Amino acid sequence: MAVYTDVSDEDLAAFVAQYDIGTVESCKGIAEGVENSNYLLQTERGPFILTLYEKRVDPNDLPFFLGLMDHLAARGVKCPTPIHGRDGRALRELCGRPAAITGFLRGMWPKRILPYHTGELGKAMAEMHTAAADFALRRPNNLSVAGWRPLFDRCAEAADTVQPGLRDTIARELDVLEARWPHDLPTGVIHADLFPDNVFFLGERCSGLIDFYFACTDAFAYDIAICLNAWCFEADWSFNVTKARMMLAAYRKVRPFSQAEYDALPVLCRGAAMRFLLTRLYDWVNTPEGALVKRKDPVEYLRKLTFHQTVPGAGAYGLDPVVAA
């Protein structure tokens, strides 16, 4: 989350008046993340999240995102629920941007990842995958393998300013991923951005998932690969197989793996590392001046990619080879 667009008191009051959530008491920008402008909105009815969708979000995708959250919440998945206005609409416009209000999800994201966190994550991710099975809308993953080289082309010239030799390293790895990427894995709606700051906890239990604005239709195992990258590396870049095993075991109790998913996991982990290396590289060199946003270091994902390049098979991630197709 981030703040790119300022909202005046007058515009905010007029916007909130279209909902049955009471009058505004306070509205504070949220600085985490990189995609949209987000505010913690407090009204006399309680806290909410106000989101203004910025230029990198395609307005045509918003019915998918908001509809998915409605769908998941109706099936018991803990996530922010879009607030519908008096006219029944959840999506409208504020300050020239598409905008929506969602419910406030209680909990905190974990600053220090422990094995029980990854176990809870695995369970919640599998429940989300299964709950979305009958969601009618589809959205292609524009940040999968077909989109990586065009994205790289837009920031390749600056790559070596981040780390010498990075441009050639990325180009070589893209050749490998494009040749090896699997296209026949079990597929459905995935979150595609389940980083720790998008998973909330109350005590040792997951209290919900947030930020569905990268959600798309893709391989379930790719969502898992993203989480292995985001949750299972230590500060010294070593891979914590205990955390990975906890996540994978909890996931498979809800949704079993296929043999094809097992075999594909190493290349999917390489691809997930490449996806975030590239988007972080792009943001590193293109974040607008004055944005209240924290840039994220792309080199972190270069180091993770280097680890995945050495992995001999899915067993290295703690995934037991006994599977149910």
C-alpha positions as CSV (number, residue, x, y, z in Angstrom):
1,M,0.0,0.0,0.0
2,A,1.1,3.6,-0.5
3,V,-0.1,7.2,-1.0
4,Y,0.2,8.8,-4.4
5,T,-3.0,10.9,-4.5
6,D,-4.0,13.4,-1.8
7,V,-7.7,13.7,-0.9
8,S,-9.2,16.9,0.3
9,D,-11.5,17.0,3.3
10,E,-14.4,18.2,1.1
11,D,-13.9,15.4,-1.5
12,L,-13.6,12.8,1.2
13,A,-16.8,13.9,3.0
14,A,-18.8,13.9,-0.3
15,F,-17.4,10.4,-1.2
16,V,-18.2,8.9,2.2
17,A,-21.7,10.4,2.2
18,Q,-22.6,7.9,-0.6
19,Y,-22.2,5.0,1.9
20,D,-24.1,4.1,5.0
21,I,-21.0,4.1,7.3
22,G,-21.4,7.4,9.2
23,T,-19.4,10.6,9.0
24,V,-15.6,10.9,8.8
25,E,-13.7,11.2,12.0
26,S,-10.2,10.8,10.6
27,C,-8.3,9.6,7.5
28,K,-4.6,8.8,7.6
29,G,-2.4,7.7,4.7
30,I,-0.8,4.2,4.8
31,A,2.8,4.2,3.5
32,E,3.5,0.5,2.9
33,G,3.5,-1.1,-0.5
34,V,3.8,0.3,-4.0
35,E,0.6,0.0,-6.0
36,N,-2.3,2.1,-4.9
37,S,-3.1,5.1,-2.6
38,N,-4.5,3.7,0.7
39,Y,-5.9,5.4,3.7
40,L,-7.1,4.2,7.1
41,L,-10.5,5.8,7.3
42,Q,-12.2,6.2,10.7
43,T,-15.9,7.0,10.7
44,E,-18.4,7.0,13.6
45,R,-19.2,3.4,12.6
46,G,-15.6,2.1,12.9
47,P,-12.5,1.7,10.8
48,F,-12.3,1.1,7.1
49,I,-9.8,1.1,4.3
50,L,-10.1,3.6,1.5
51,T,-8.2,2.7,-1.7
52,L,-7.6,4.9,-4.8
53,Y,-6.5,2.8,-7.7
54,E,-3.5,4.3,-9.4
55,K,-2.2,4.2,-13.0
56,R,-0.6,0.8,-12.8
57,V,-4.0,-0.8,-12.0
58,D,-6.2,-1.4,-15.0
59,P,-9.7,-0.2,-14.2
60,N,-11.1,-3.1,-16.2
61,D,-9.6,-5.5,-13.6
62,L,-11.4,-3.9,-10.6
63,P,-14.7,-5.8,-10.9
64,F,-12.5,-9.0,-10.8
65,F,-10.7,-7.9,-7.6
66,L,-13.7,-6.6,-5.8
67,G,-15.9,-9.5,-6.9
68,L,-13.3,-12.0,-5.7
69,M,-13.3,-10.5,-2.2
70,D,-17.0,-10.6,-2.0
71,H,-17.0,-14.2,-3.2
72,L,-14.3,-15.3,-0.8
73,A,-15.9,-13.6,2.2
74,A,-19.2,-15.2,1.4
75,R,-17.5,-18.6,1.6
76,G,-15.8,-18.0,4.9
77,V,-12.4,-16.8,3.8
78,K,-11.3,-14.0,6.1
79,C,-10.5,-11.0,3.9
80,P,-11.5,-7.4,3.5
81,T,-15.1,-7.1,2.3
82,P,-16.0,-4.3,-0.2
83,I,-18.5,-1.9,1.2
84,H,-21.4,-1.2,-1.2
85,G,-22.9,2.3,-1.4
86,R,-26.5,3.1,-1.0
87,D,-26.8,2.6,-4.8
88,G,-25.4,-0.9,-4.5
89,R,-22.1,-0.1,-6.1
90,A,-18.7,-0.9,-4.5
91,L,-16.6,0.9,-7.1
92,R,-16.8,4.6,-7.8
93,E,-14.5,7.6,-8.5
94,L,-12.6,9.9,-6.1
95,C,-10.1,12.6,-7.2
96,G,-10.1,11.3,-10.7
97,R,-9.2,7.8,-9.6
98,P,-11.3,4.7,-9.4
99,A,-11.9,4.1,-5.6
100,A,-13.5,1.8,-3.2
101,I,-13.9,1.3,0.6
102,T,-13.4,-2.1,2.2
103,G,-13.9,-3.4,5.7
104,F,-11.1,-3.2,8.2
105,L,-9.5,-6.6,9.0
106,R,-8.3,-7.0,12.6
107,G,-4.8,-8.3,13.2
108,M,-1.1,-7.6,12.6
109,W,1.3,-8.9,10.1
110,P,4.3,-10.8,11.5
111,K,7.6,-8.9,11.6
112,R,9.5,-12.0,12.6
113,I,8.5,-15.1,10.8
114,L,8.2,-18.3,12.9
115,P,7.3,-21.8,11.7
116,Y,3.7,-21.6,13.0
117,H,3.2,-18.5,10.8
118,T,4.1,-20.5,7.7
119,G,1.8,-23.3,8.8
120,E,-1.1,-21.0,9.1
121,L,-0.2,-19.4,5.8
122,G,-0.3,-22.7,4.0
123,K,-3.7,-23.6,5.4
124,A,-5.2,-20.1,4.6
125,M,-3.7,-20.2,1.0
126,A,-5.2,-23.6,0.3
127,E,-8.6,-22.6,1.7
128,M,-8.5,-19.5,-0.5
129,H,-7.7,-21.6,-3.6
130,T,-10.5,-24.0,-3.0
131,A,-13.1,-21.3,-2.0
132,A,-12.5,-19.5,-5.3
133,A,-13.0,-22.7,-7.4
134,D,-16.5,-21.5,-8.4
135,F,-15.7,-17.9,-8.9
136,A,-17.0,-17.1,-12.4
137,L,-14.5,-14.4,-13.5
138,R,-11.0,-14.9,-14.9
139,R,-8.0,-12.6,-15.1
140,P,-4.7,-13.5,-16.8
141,N,-1.5,-13.1,-14.9
142,N,0.2,-10.3,-16.8
143,L,3.2,-10.6,-14.5
144,S,4.0,-14.3,-15.4
145,V,6.6,-15.6,-17.8
146,A,5.3,-13.9,-20.9
147,G,5.4,-10.5,-19.3
148,W,8.9,-10.6,-17.8
149,R,11.0,-9.9,-20.8
150,P,8.9,-6.8,-21.8
151,L,9.2,-5.6,-18.3
152,F,12.9,-6.1,-18.2
153,D,13.3,-4.2,-21.5
154,R,11.8,-1.2,-19.8
155,C,14.5,-1.1,-17.0
156,A,17.4,-3.1,-18.5
157,E,19.6,-0.1,-19.1
158,A,19.5,0.8,-15.4
159,A,20.1,-2.8,-14.1
160,D,23.9,-2.5,-13.7
161,T,23.5,0.6,-11.7
162,V,21.8,-1.5,-9.0
163,Q,24.5,-4.2,-9.2
164,P,27.2,-4.8,-11.8
165,G,26.4,-7.6,-14.2
166,L,22.7,-7.7,-13.2
167,R,21.5,-7.0,-16.8
168,D,23.3,-10.1,-18.2
169,T,22.3,-12.3,-15.2
170,I,18.6,-11.5,-15.8
171,A,18.8,-12.0,-19.5
172,R,20.4,-15.4,-19.1
173,E,17.8,-16.5,-16.6
174,L,14.9,-15.3,-18.7
175,D,16.2,-17.6,-21.5
176,V,16.0,-20.6,-19.1
177,L,12.6,-19.8,-17.6
178,E,11.0,-19.2,-21.0
179,A,12.3,-22.6,-22.2
180,R,11.3,-24.6,-19.0
181,W,8.1,-22.9,-17.8
182,P,5.3,-25.4,-17.2
183,H,1.9,-24.7,-18.8
184,D,-0.2,-27.7,-17.8
185,L,-0.5,-27.4,-14.0
186,P,-3.7,-27.3,-12.0
187,T,-5.0,-23.7,-12.3
188,G,-7.5,-21.4,-10.6
189,V,-7.6,-18.1,-8.8
190,I,-4.4,-17.3,-6.9
191,H,-3.5,-14.3,-4.7
192,A,0.0,-13.8,-6.3
193,D,1.2,-11.4,-3.6
194,L,1.0,-13.2,-0.3
195,F,3.9,-11.5,1.4
196,P,4.0,-11.3,5.2
197,D,2.5,-7.8,5.2
198,N,-0.6,-9.2,3.4
199,V,-1.3,-11.9,6.0
200,F,-2.7,-10.8,9.4
201,F,-2.5,-12.7,12.7
202,L,-4.2,-12.5,16.0
203,G,-1.9,-14.4,18.4
204,E,-0.8,-17.6,16.6
205,R,-3.8,-17.8,14.3
206,C,-4.2,-16.2,10.8
207,S,-6.9,-13.6,11.0
208,G,-7.1,-13.0,7.3
209,L,-5.6,-12.1,4.0
210,I,-5.5,-8.6,2.4
211,D,-4.4,-6.8,-0.8
212,F,-6.0,-8.9,-3.6
213,Y,-4.9,-6.5,-6.3
214,F,-2.5,-8.9,-8.0
215,A,-5.0,-11.8,-7.9
216,C,-5.3,-13.6,-11.2
217,T,-5.9,-17.0,-12.8
218,D,-2.8,-19.1,-12.8
219,A,-1.2,-22.2,-11.4
220,F,-1.9,-22.9,-7.7
221,A,1.7,-24.0,-7.3
222,Y,3.0,-20.7,-8.5
223,D,1.2,-19.0,-5.6
224,I,3.1,-21.5,-3.3
225,A,6.4,-20.7,-5.0
226,I,5.8,-17.0,-4.3
227,C,5.2,-17.8,-0.6
228,L,8.3,-19.9,-0.4
229,N,10.3,-16.9,-1.6
230,A,8.6,-14.5,0.7
231,W,8.4,-16.4,3.9
232,C,11.2,-19.0,4.1
233,F,14.4,-17.2,3.8
234,E,16.4,-15.9,6.8
235,A,18.2,-12.5,7.1
236,D,21.4,-14.1,5.9
237,W,19.6,-15.4,2.8
238,S,19.7,-19.0,3.9
239,F,16.6,-21.1,3.2
240,N,14.7,-22.4,6.2
241,V,13.4,-25.8,5.2
242,T,11.5,-26.1,8.5
243,K,9.3,-23.1,7.7
244,A,8.8,-24.4,4.1
245,R,7.9,-27.9,5.3
246,M,5.3,-26.4,7.8
247,M,3.7,-24.4,5.0
248,L,3.6,-27.2,2.4
249,A,2.3,-29.8,4.9
250,A,-0.5,-27.5,6.0
251,Y,-1.4,-26.6,2.5
252,R,-1.6,-30.2,1.4
253,K,-4.0,-31.1,4.2
254,V,-6.5,-28.9,2.5
255,R,-5.6,-29.3,-1.1
256,P,-3.3,-32.2,-2.2
257,F,-0.4,-31.7,-4.7
258,S,-0.3,-33.4,-8.1
259,Q,2.9,-35.0,-9.3
260,A,3.2,-32.3,-12.0
261,E,3.1,-29.6,-9.3
262,Y,5.8,-31.4,-7.3
263,D,8.1,-31.7,-10.3
264,A,7.6,-28.1,-11.3
265,L,8.2,-26.5,-8.0
266,P,11.9,-25.6,-8.5
267,V,11.4,-23.8,-11.7
268,L,8.3,-22.1,-10.3
269,C,10.4,-20.8,-7.4
270,R,13.0,-19.5,-9.8
271,G,10.2,-17.8,-11.8
272,A,8.7,-16.2,-8.7
273,A,12.1,-14.8,-7.7
274,M,12.5,-13.4,-11.2
275,R,9.0,-11.8,-11.1
276,F,9.8,-9.8,-7.9
277,L,13.4,-9.1,-8.9
278,L,12.0,-7.4,-12.1
279,T,9.1,-5.5,-10.5
280,R,11.4,-4.3,-7.7
281,L,14.0,-3.3,-10.2
282,Y,11.4,-1.4,-12.3
283,D,10.1,0.4,-9.2
284,W,13.6,1.2,-7.9
285,V,14.3,3.3,-11.0
286,N,10.8,4.6,-11.7
287,T,9.3,5.6,-8.3
288,P,8.0,9.1,-8.7
289,E,9.5,11.9,-6.6
290,G,7.5,12.8,-3.6
291,A,5.5,9.5,-3.3
292,L,5.0,8.4,0.3
293,V,6.3,4.9,-0.5
294,K,9.1,2.6,0.6
295,R,11.1,1.2,-2.3
296,K,12.1,-2.4,-1.9
297,D,15.6,-3.7,-2.8
298,P,15.7,-5.8,-5.9
299,V,19.0,-7.5,-4.9
300,E,17.1,-9.5,-2.2
301,Y,15.4,-11.4,-5.0
302,L,18.6,-11.9,-6.9
303,R,20.0,-13.7,-3.9
304,K,16.9,-15.8,-3.6
305,L,17.1,-16.6,-7.4
306,T,20.7,-17.7,-6.9
307,F,19.6,-20.2,-4.3
308,H,16.8,-21.7,-6.5
309,Q,19.3,-22.1,-9.3
310,T,21.1,-24.7,-7.2
311,V,18.1,-26.7,-6.1
312,P,18.1,-30.3,-7.4
313,G,14.4,-31.0,-6.8
314,A,11.3,-30.3,-4.8
315,G,12.6,-32.2,-1.9
316,A,14.9,-29.4,-1.1
317,Y,11.9,-27.3,-0.1
318,G,10.7,-29.9,2.4
319,L,8.0,-31.3,0.1
320,D,7.4,-35.0,0.7
321,P,7.3,-36.8,-2.7
322,V,4.3,-38.9,-1.7
323,V,1.5,-37.1,-3.5
324,A,-2.2,-37.5,-4.3
325,A,-3.1,-36.6,-7.9
